[in-house]
Amino acid sequence: LFIPDFREEIEQEVLAHYHKTLVKNGVENYSKDELMQDYAVGMLFGPWVVPLAVASLDLSSDYAHRIMDKLLFGKFRAALDHGAIRWLDALA
């Protein structure tokens, strides 16, 4: 989900459905707050995926650069939107 407006539009509904499905299938003692915390921490890994995702692109093309820019912008914005940066401070 590297289109921030689309992510923001569906994200809460998708995460609520995911949490409901976890509970329905027997996951216990895992609150929605814990899910959101884990999701925020997971956002830190998004930017690391970008080099793998674009490794096969011809980086001499404008198209490849636009894709890479969108991916990076979307991943970093998602991490910032969820306060994932605070987890980096906790690791230091």
C-alpha positions in Angstrom: 0.0 0.0 0.0 2.2 2.8 -1.2 -0.6 5.2 -2.0 -1.0 7.1 1.3 -4.5 8.3 0.7 -5.7 4.8 -0.2 -3.9 3.4 2.8 -5.4 5.9 5.1 -8.9 5.3 3.7 -9.0 1.5 4.3 -6.4 0.9 7.0 -8.5 1.2 10.1 -11.2 -1.0 8.7 -8.7 -3.6 7.5 -6.9 -3.7 10.9 -10.2 -3.9 12.8 -11.2 -6.9 10.5 -7.8 -8.5 11.0 -8.0 -8.2 14.8 -11.6 -9.5 14.8 -10.5 -12.5 12.7 -7.6 -13.2 15.1 -9.9 -13.2 18.1 -12.5 -15.3 16.3 -9.8 -17.9 15.5 -8.7 -18.3 19.1 -6.0 -15.6 19.6 -6.4 -14.5 23.3 -4.9 -11.6 25.3 -4.0 -9.6 22.2 -5.7 -6.2 22.4 -6.4 -3.8 19.5 -3.8 -1.5 21.1 -1.2 -4.2 21.0 -2.0 -4.9 17.4 -1.6 -1.2 16.6 1.7 -1.1 18.4 2.9 -4.1 16.5 1.7 -2.6 13.3 3.6 0.6 14.0 6.8 -1.3 14.7 6.2 -3.3 11.5 6.1 0.0 9.6 9.8 0.4 10.3 10.5 -2.6 8.0 8.6 -1.1 5.0 11.5 1.1 3.7 13.9 -1.9 3.9 11.7 -3.7 1.4 11.9 -1.0 -1.3 15.5 -2.0 -2.5 14.3 -5.6 -2.9 11.2 -4.5 -4.7 13.0 -2.3 -7.2 16.1 -4.5 -7.7 14.9 -5.8 -11.0 13.9 -2.4 -12.4 16.0 -0.6 -15.0 17.0 2.4 -12.8 18.0 4.4 -15.8 14.3 4.9 -16.7 12.1 7.7 -15.3 9.4 5.1 -14.7 11.6 3.2 -12.3 12.5 6.4 -10.4 8.8 7.3 -10.1 7.9 3.9 -8.7 10.8 4.0 -6.3 9.9 7.5 -5.1 6.2 6.5 -4.6 7.3 3.3 -2.7 9.7 5.2 -0.4 7.4 8.1 0.2 4.5 5.8 1.0 6.5 3.6 3.3 8.1 6.4 5.2 4.8 8.3 5.5 3.1 5.2 6.9 5.9 4.8 9.5 5.6 8.4 10.5 1.8 8.3 10.6 1.9 5.5 13.1 4.6 6.9 15.3 7.0 4.1 14.4 10.0 6.5 14.9 9.6 6.4 18.7 10.4 2.6 18.5 13.8 3.5 17.0 14.5 5.7 20.1 13.5 2.8 22.3 16.1 0.6 20.6 18.9 3.1 21.0 
